[in-house]
Amino acid sequence: MIVPGEGAFDPATRHLPVATFRADPRGRITAVNERWVTVTGLDPEDVVGRPWSEIAHPADRAELVGVLAFAQEIGGGGAEFRFERRDATIWLDLAVTAVRGPSGALEEFVGTVTDVTERRGQATDLDRYRSVAEVTSDLVLVGNGDGSVAYINPAAREWFGIGDDDVVTNDLVPPAFLERYYDEIRPALLRTNRWSGVAELPRRDGTLVAVEATITAGTAPGDEVLWLVLAARPVGVPVEAGPPPAGDAEADAEADVDRARRREDLLHQLARGVSQNAIVVLFEPVARVDGGVHGVTAVAYLRHRERGLVPVRDVLGGSDPGAVSGPLGMQVLRSACRQARTWERVLHDEAPRTFVPISGRGLVDEAFARTVVDLLDDTGLEPGRLALVVPESVLSEHDERALANAVALDDAGVKLVLSGFGSGPMSLPLLGSLPISAVEVGPSPLVPGPHGDGDPVLLKALTGFAHDLGLEVLAAGVDGPERFELFRGAGVDAMRGSFIGRARPAVGIPDIVGGTT
């Protein structure tokens, strides 16, 4: 760890294009990189040794202390806060990860900050806009550039069948509209900040209805959409009509029952009983060691009223890292396949492979392989674009149902990745006979963490063994520069983790693949 007096910059992240910092367990900054100076306007000597609670805006210091405490509790967190530059007060988006040593003790915080001042400046305009949007019968949505929805008015909630406490997810926008966005709408917004035309949006019963739509946007240099406002009016439907026309009562009732069942299933899965929740599927970049995007990993998040987005794996406390089982797991898989098919249409051969963690319980379900194949048929997704990440333990136990599912999925063209490689009881001779295309290594007693626990020689040997079998080697949990260098030195092919890139909405993935963000 770099401490005051040992160096101005963190050498491992010095030239990264994102502002990074490291802090000790008490929240005192120990190192920053060069991009930090560009974003914050403060040199290393201005901040090294000082806690976050001193360099943030006084009004936001208490919140930042809480963010660090929350990150220490669940492993990570984030917030937007004001920051005092010498020349102005700016808004920063903070993402922080807690790094622990072999004993489990907190060693340090590693994080990034991004300037979001221009986007935050739209908040006042949004407040004024709401006074009109709340009473109009037009459908009004305000979105951020990353694809998330900042506001949806009552008329739009009624149209889409979204309750007041429900959170709008990526599934609201149909794939066809998303394709059109990248082919036609986004280029127009970048040229003139405005687009108008007729589009199709789904009603609460799933029926697509034509609407006259106008989209205005704020843009920035580098082909970036910072925010957008969609205002739409159904074609041929009086603006006073409001709710869907009569005759849909039975469909509405079925939709209400279906939503109630899904919510009941969700509450059953969330064993800790967190109230007022919604599930959002975001996608974490998987980067090749030699550069570029190798794929994306689907990650389910719980929208918590106080804590914001929290990974569902942290709420469940399950033994399968990142995997979700049961009805919720299938919901995540279904959403991931739909989005992957959209990227396939938009990006063609450059579409990223989509990795979806699957729990051991899912793989031993006799109908699992058939369900996945049916889902591929329904979405039209090319099977090779989907990779299911399965735990080593379930296949090492020689469960006949799990092995049968693995063989059936491999025959269908679906890629399988064995997670937890090197940490369980897997027999190495058995490994060569399994229908898998890759293995994933991550933090474990056998795989070293950022402070030297474990044996780096063994990690390199495991990587070499997998390569000799013709398998790709992926690394998970890359949460800091030391772990990045460790896995790169071992010869892995690709990595994911908070140090590589934050999970983001599906609409932002084509920009990552295209190299614009």
VEXBA-952766 format. One line per field, with one value per residue (C-alpha): y, z, x negated; residue number from 1. Coordinates in steps of 0.5 Angstrom, whole numbers. Layout:
BEGIN
v: c(Y, ...)
w: c(Z, ...)
u: c(X, ...)
seq: c(NUM, ...)
% end
This chain:
BEGIN
v: c(0, 7, 12, 19, 21, 14, 17, 22, 17, 10, 7, 1, 6, 12, 12, 9, 14, 14, 18, 13, 13, 8, 10, 6, 3, 10, 13, 17, 17, 14, 15, 17, 17, 23, 23, 24, 31, 33, 31, 34, 40, 37, 35, 28, 33, 36, 30, 24, 23, 27, 23, 23, 27, 33, 34, 33, 39, 40, 38, 31, 29, 25, 21, 19, 17, 12, 10, 8, 4, 1, -1, -4, -8, -11, -10, -4, 2, 8, 15, 22, 28, 35, 36, 43, 44, 51, 54, 51, 46, 40, 33, 27, 20, 15, 8, 4, -3, -6, -10, -15, -19, -27, -26, -22, -16, -9, -7, -1, 2, 2, 7, 11, 18, 21, 28, 28, 36, 37, 31, 33, 40, 38, 36, 43, 43, 36, 39, 44, 40, 35, 40, 40, 32, 30, 33, 32, 25, 25, 19, 23, 19, 22, 18, 18, 17, 10, 8, 8, 12, 18, 20, 17, 21, 18, 17, 13, 9, 8, 6, 1, -2, 0, 2, 8, 4, 0, 1, 2, -3, -4, -9, -3, -2, -7, -10, -7, 0, -1, -3, 3, 8, 6, 6, 12, 16, 17, 19, 25, 27, 27, 32, 36, 34, 32, 27, 26, 20, 15, 9, 3, 2, -4, -3, -6, -12, -13, -10, -6, 1, 7, 13, 20, 21, 27, 26, 31, 30, 33, 31, 32, 32, 24, 22, 22, 22, 25, 25, 25, 27, 22, 25, 21, 21, 15, 16, 16, 16, 22, 25, 25, 17, 16, 8, 3, 2, -2, -9, -11, -12, -19, -18, -13, -18, -23, -18, -16, -24, -25, -19, -21, -28, -25, -20, -26, -30, -25, -24, -31, -31, -25, -28, -22, -19, -13, -9, -4, -8, -9, -13, -9, -13, -10, -12, -12, -12, -18, -15, -19, -18, -16, -11, -10, -13, -20, -21, -18, -22, -21, -19, -18, -12, -10, -3, -1, 5, 7, 4, 4, -1, -7, -14, -19, -24, -20, -20, -27, -29, -35, -40, -39, -32, -28, -34, -33, -39, -41, -36, -30, -34, -35, -28, -26, -31, -29, -22, -23, -27, -22, -16, -21, -22, -14, -13, -19, -15, -8, -10, -17, -20, -15, -17, -19, -26, -26, -30, -31, -35, -41, -44, -51, -52, -50, -54, -61, -59, -64, -59, -54, -55, -56, -49, -46, -49, -46, -39, -39, -41, -36, -30, -32, -32, -35, -41, -39, -32, -35, -38, -41, -40, -46, -48, -53, -57, -59, -62, -65, -69, -73, -71, -75, -69, -64, -68, -69, -62, -60, -65, -63, -55, -57, -60, -54, -50, -46, -45, -47, -44, -48, -43, -43, -47, -49, -48, -54, -62, -62, -68, -66, -72, -71, -64, -66, -70, -65, -61, -54, -49, -44, -44, -38, -37, -32, -31, -37, -41, -43, -37, -31, -25, -18, -18, -25, -30, -37, -39, -35, -41, -45, -40, -40, -48, -48, -43, -47, -54, -51, -48, -55, -57, -52, -48, -41, -38, -32, -29, -26, -21, -17, -11, -7, -6, -12, -17, -15, -15, -22, -25, -22, -25, -32, -32, -31, -29, -24, -21, -18, -14, -7, -5, -7, -4, -3, -6, -2, -2, -6, 0, 3, -4, -2, 4, 0, -5, 1, 4, 10, 10)
w: c(0, -2, 5, 5, 3, -1, -7, -11, -15, -15, -20, -22, -24, -26, -33, -33, -36, -30, -23, -18, -11, -5, 2, 9, 13, 17, 10, 9, 2, 1, -6, -13, -20, -25, -28, -21, -21, -28, -25, -18, -19, -13, -13, -9, -4, -3, -1, 1, 9, 9, 10, 5, 11, 10, 2, 1, 1, 8, 7, 4, 9, 13, 7, 5, 12, 11, 4, 7, 13, 8, 3, 9, 11, 4, 0, -4, -5, -8, -8, -12, -8, -8, -8, -7, -13, -12, -18, -17, -13, -18, -17, -17, -18, -13, -13, -8, -6, 1, 0, 6, 8, 9, 16, 14, 17, 12, 9, 5, 0, -7, -12, -17, -18, -25, -26, -27, -26, -32, -31, -24, -27, -30, -23, -22, -29, -28, -22, -26, -31, -26, -24, -32, -33, -27, -29, -37, -40, -45, -43, -40, -39, -37, -38, -36, -41, -39, -40, -33, -32, -27, -28, -30, -30, -27, -34, -37, -30, -32, -39, -38, -31, -26, -19, -15, -11, -17, -20, -28, -31, -38, -40, -41, -47, -53, -57, -63, -60, -57, -64, -67, -62, -64, -72, -72, -66, -62, -69, -69, -62, -63, -69, -67, -60, -62, -65, -67, -70, -69, -65, -62, -54, -50, -46, -39, -43, -47, -54, -58, -59, -64, -61, -63, -60, -59, -55, -53, -51, -48, -51, -50, -54, -56, -58, -51, -49, -42, -41, -45, -45, -48, -49, -53, -55, -57, -64, -65, -58, -54, -49, -44, -45, -40, -38, -43, -47, -44, -46, -43, -36, -36, -39, -33, -28, -31, -31, -24, -21, -25, -22, -15, -16, -19, -13, -8, -11, -10, -3, -2, -5, -1, 6, 9, 8, 5, 4, -2, -7, -15, -19, -24, -28, -30, -34, -31, -37, -38, -41, -45, -42, -48, -49, -51, -49, -48, -46, -40, -34, -32, -25, -21, -16, -11, -11, -4, -1, 3, 0, -7, -12, -8, -11, -10, -8, -2, 0, -1, 2, -2, -3, -10, -12, -16, -18, -17, -17, -17, -21, -19, -23, -29, -29, -29, -35, -39, -39, -40, -46, -49, -48, -51, -57, -58, -58, -63, -68, -66, -66, -71, -70, -65, -60, -53, -50, -44, -38, -33, -26, -25, -18, -17, -15, -22, -26, -22, -24, -29, -34, -34, -40, -44, -41, -43, -50, -51, -48, -54, -59, -56, -56, -63, -59, -62, -57, -57, -55, -48, -43, -36, -31, -26, -19, -19, -13, -17, -23, -18, -14, -20, -20, -26, -27, -27, -32, -36, -37, -38, -44, -47, -46, -50, -55, -56, -57, -50, -47, -40, -35, -29, -23, -17, -20, -16, -9, -9, -9, -17, -20, -25, -29, -29, -31, -38, -39, -38, -43, -41, -45, -40, -32, -27, -22, -16, -9, -5, 0, -6, -11, -8, -6, -6, 0, -2, 1, -2, -7, -14, -17, -16, -19, -25, -25, -25, -31, -35, -34, -36, -42, -44, -44, -49, -44, -43, -36, -33, -27, -22, -16, -19, -14, -14, -18, -14, -16, -23, -24, -20, -25, -31, -29, -28, -35, -35, -41, -39, -32, -29, -22, -20, -22, -29, -29, -26, -28, -32, -36, -42, -46, -45, -47, -54, -53, -49, -54, -59, -55, -54, -46)
u: c(0, -2, -3, -4, -11, -13, -10, -6, -2, 0, -4, 1, 6, 2, 4, 11, 16, 21, 20, 18, 16, 14, 15, 14, 19, 20, 22, 16, 13, 6, 5, 9, 7, 6, 13, 15, 12, 15, 22, 21, 16, 13, 5, 3, 0, 7, 11, 6, 7, 13, 20, 26, 30, 25, 24, 32, 37, 39, 46, 44, 39, 44, 47, 40, 38, 44, 42, 35, 39, 44, 38, 34, 41, 42, 36, 38, 42, 43, 46, 46, 43, 41, 33, 29, 25, 20, 25, 32, 36, 37, 41, 37, 40, 36, 35, 31, 29, 27, 21, 20, 14, 13, 16, 22, 19, 21, 14, 16, 21, 20, 25, 26, 29, 33, 35, 42, 43, 47, 52, 53, 54, 61, 64, 67, 70, 73, 76, 79, 81, 85, 90, 92, 91, 95, 101, 101, 104, 98, 93, 87, 80, 73, 67, 60, 55, 53, 60, 63, 70, 69, 77, 83, 90, 97, 99, 94, 94, 101, 100, 94, 98, 92, 94, 92, 87, 84, 77, 77, 72, 69, 74, 79, 76, 78, 71, 74, 74, 67, 65, 68, 65, 58, 59, 63, 65, 58, 55, 60, 60, 52, 53, 59, 61, 68, 72, 79, 83, 88, 85, 89, 89, 92, 98, 99, 102, 96, 99, 95, 99, 96, 95, 92, 86, 81, 74, 70, 63, 57, 50, 43, 37, 34, 41, 44, 52, 52, 60, 66, 73, 79, 86, 91, 98, 102, 104, 111, 113, 115, 111, 116, 117, 112, 113, 113, 119, 125, 125, 118, 121, 119, 112, 111, 113, 109, 103, 104, 104, 98, 94, 97, 94, 87, 87, 89, 83, 78, 80, 79, 72, 70, 69, 67, 74, 72, 78, 80, 75, 74, 69, 65, 61, 54, 48, 41, 35, 31, 24, 19, 12, 9, 15, 22, 29, 29, 36, 41, 43, 51, 51, 58, 59, 64, 66, 66, 70, 64, 58, 59, 57, 55, 52, 58, 52, 51, 58, 59, 52, 51, 46, 45, 42, 46, 51, 59, 63, 71, 76, 71, 66, 70, 72, 65, 63, 69, 67, 60, 62, 67, 61, 56, 61, 61, 54, 53, 58, 55, 47, 47, 41, 38, 44, 41, 42, 46, 44, 50, 48, 52, 53, 52, 59, 61, 56, 59, 66, 68, 72, 66, 63, 69, 72, 65, 66, 73, 71, 66, 71, 76, 71, 67, 61, 55, 53, 46, 47, 49, 44, 47, 42, 43, 40, 35, 38, 44, 40, 35, 40, 42, 49, 52, 57, 52, 48, 54, 56, 48, 48, 55, 53, 46, 50, 54, 48, 49, 42, 41, 36, 33, 33, 29, 23, 18, 22, 26, 25, 25, 21, 16, 17, 25, 24, 21, 28, 33, 37, 34, 30, 27, 26, 26, 21, 23, 21, 20, 15, 11, 12, 8, 11, 9, 4, 0, 5, 4, -1, -2, -6, 0, 5, 0, 0, 7, 8, 3, 6, 13, 10, 6, 14, 16, 20, 20, 18, 22, 21, 27, 26, 21, 22, 15, 9, 5, 10, 10, 3, 3, 8, 4, -2, 1, 3, 11, 15, 20, 22, 28, 29, 30, 23, 24, 31, 37, 44, 48, 55, 56, 57, 50, 46, 46, 42, 37, 36, 35, 30, 33, 34)
seq: c(1, 2, 3, 4, 5, 6, 7, 8, 9, 10, 11, 12, 13, 14, 15, 16, 17, 18, 19, 20, 21, 22, 23, 24, 25, 26, 27, 28, 29, 30, 31, 32, 33, 34, 35, 36, 37, 38, 39, 40, 41, 42, 43, 44, 45, 46, 47, 48, 49, 50, 51, 52, 53, 54, 55, 56, 57, 58, 59, 60, 61, 62, 63, 64, 65, 66, 67, 68, 69, 70, 71, 72, 73, 74, 75, 76, 77, 78, 79, 80, 81, 82, 83, 84, 85, 86, 87, 88, 89, 90, 91, 92, 93, 94, 95, 96, 97, 98, 99, 100, 101, 102, 103, 104, 105, 106, 107, 108, 109, 110, 111, 112, 113, 114, 115, 116, 117, 118, 119, 120, 121, 122, 123, 124, 125, 126, 127, 128, 129, 130, 131, 132, 133, 134, 135, 136, 137, 138, 139, 140, 141, 142, 143, 144, 145, 146, 147, 148, 149, 150, 151, 152, 153, 154, 155, 156, 157, 158, 159, 160, 161, 162, 163, 164, 165, 166, 167, 168, 169, 170, 171, 172, 173, 174, 175, 176, 177, 178, 179, 180, 181, 182, 183, 184, 185, 186, 187, 188, 189, 190, 191, 192, 193, 194, 195, 196, 197, 198, 199, 200, 201, 202, 203, 204, 205, 206, 207, 208, 209, 210, 211, 212, 213, 214, 215, 216, 217, 218, 219, 220, 221, 222, 223, 224, 225, 226, 227, 228, 229, 230, 231, 232, 233, 234, 235, 236, 237, 238, 239, 240, 241, 242, 243, 244, 245, 246, 247, 248, 249, 250, 251, 252, 253, 254, 255, 256, 257, 258, 259, 260, 261, 262, 263, 264, 265, 266, 267, 268, 269, 270, 271, 272, 273, 274, 275, 276, 277, 278, 279, 280, 281, 282, 283, 284, 285, 286, 287, 288, 289, 290, 291, 292, 293, 294, 295, 296, 297, 298, 299, 300, 301, 302, 303, 304, 305, 306, 307, 308, 309, 310, 311, 312, 313, 314, 315, 316, 317, 318, 319, 320, 321, 322, 323, 324, 325, 326, 327, 328, 329, 330, 331, 332, 333, 334, 335, 336, 337, 338, 339, 340, 341, 342, 343, 344, 345, 346, 347, 348, 349, 350, 351, 352, 353, 354, 355, 356, 357, 358, 359, 360, 361, 362, 363, 364, 365, 366, 367, 368, 369, 370, 371, 372, 373, 374, 375, 376, 377, 378, 379, 380, 381, 382, 383, 384, 385, 386, 387, 388, 389, 390, 391, 392, 393, 394, 395, 396, 397, 398, 399, 400, 401, 402, 403, 404, 405, 406, 407, 408, 409, 410, 411, 412, 413, 414, 415, 416, 417, 418, 419, 420, 421, 422, 423, 424, 425, 426, 427, 428, 429, 430, 431, 432, 433, 434, 435, 436, 437, 438, 439, 440, 441, 442, 443, 444, 445, 446, 447, 448, 449, 450, 451, 452, 453, 454, 455, 456, 457, 458, 459, 460, 461, 462, 463, 464, 465, 466, 467, 468, 469, 470, 471, 472, 473, 474, 475, 476, 477, 478, 479, 480, 481, 482, 483, 484, 485, 486, 487, 488, 489, 490, 491, 492, 493, 494, 495, 496, 497, 498, 499, 500, 501, 502, 503, 504, 505, 506, 507, 508, 509, 510, 511, 512, 513, 514, 515, 516, 517)
% end
